[in-house]
Amino acid sequence: MATSFIRHLENTLAEIEADGLYKRERLIAGPQGGRIRIATQDGGREAINLCANNYLGLANHPDIVAEAKRGLDEFGFGMASVRFICGAQTLHRQLEQAIARYLGKDDAILFAACFDANGGVFEPLLGAEDAIISDSLNHASIIDGVRLCKAARYRYTNGDMNELEDRLKEADTAGARFKLIVTDGVFSMDGYVADLPSICALAERYGALVLVDDCHATGHLGDKGKGTPSLTGVDQKVDIITGTLGKSLGGAMGGFVAAAQPVIDLLRQRARPYLFSNSLAPAVAAGSLKALEIAEAADDRRQTLQSHTKRFRAGLQDAGFELLQGTTPIIPVMLHEARRAQDMAAALDERGVYVAGFFFPVVPKGKARIRTQLSAALTDDDIDFAVSAFKDAGKAVGVI
Ligand SMILES: *Cc1c(COP(=O)(O)O)cnc(C)c1O
């Protein structure tokens, strides 16, 4: 390859490093869980994991693993095809129907990831005559999906309902045919739940549709884990839900859109990441079906998750840490400066607690944090251990 091109890449990498933004991946030497084995030169060590999206603790559930193995035995390893040619099995259709029933929609359509679901959902449904009105903190995949669509784009500051209303008026003034409001159900960096009742009320007043990306809620928030529309009492009013199989619902991979029949039917005809990409692996589809069944019945796990969330939040608050307020299992510990977040993460790592520091550009400058996420796979003892480690590390780093 041209040496000038390689040199250019090396310079870019050096800049990322110099800005303190280089992401180094750590390796786990075993299954995902409440306690994990961190890979090290000398055989690994155990840590309490506070940074996975394993909310219900299903990522290594024995019944899901067994079902995935059965799927592998009965349906083979791979599909080697896109859906519309010869890539669908009864398993895939069962999974779609199970998701649709769970979320109270006519039908659902599977994608390889929710990143693809969000990448593919807008362009087939809306055209240049239409408008998409999007929350400023929406996930990267929504931003990309909206960019791929010809509809006019409007943005409102995170959770600002006055601005949302202004944008709806602007879209009307511009003569929009259809308007679609798009929001994350839970904003992953802050753990805030979207104000869906207000959003749905504005949607009704201005004749707009509502799409909720519920990746950080499906399975663990709301009645039977049906997500933020259920949690906030608007399940009948949200038109389109996008979600993932890669978080609460077993944590393997895969995404979906659930909505009215014509929406799903048109996506099957036109959504590019669906049409031109491989189907989910049979083992993943089989395991995810089981995960969905377990999640729906997992009031005990949701109860454990909620009690851990309260216990951990109270422990950190009593210790004097600055937390963002909220009720979801995402608890951000504010450290403000990137350096401090990194030092704190390293100090926690030494004390057997696995966390991730987030700083610019993932969160705004001056808002660096450690985002902790609770899991039903943890025990009360794990939570107490983590609180002690936070106190000890916080003192060592000079945060508390
Ligand atoms: C994780 C996440 C996604 C991406 O989901 P994948 O299935 O991992 O691609 C999309 N949107 C939101 C809000 C997410 O949190």
The ligand as a Gaussian input file, in Angstrom:
#p B3LYP/6-31G(d) Opt

LIG

0 1
 C      -26.877000      -0.891000      21.677000
 C      -27.747000       0.028000      20.949000
 C      -27.947000      -0.098000      19.571000
 C      -27.203000      -1.093000      18.750000
 O      -27.640000      -2.388000      19.029000
 P      -26.860000      -3.628000      18.370000
 O      -27.874000      -4.701000      18.297000
 O      -25.721000      -3.930000      19.296000
 O      -26.386000      -3.192000      17.037000
 C      -28.840000       0.766000      18.964000
 N      -29.501000       1.714000      19.659000
 C      -29.315000       1.868000      20.988000
 C      -30.054000       2.940000      21.717000
 C      -28.425000       1.052000      21.668000
 O      -28.223000       1.220000      22.968000

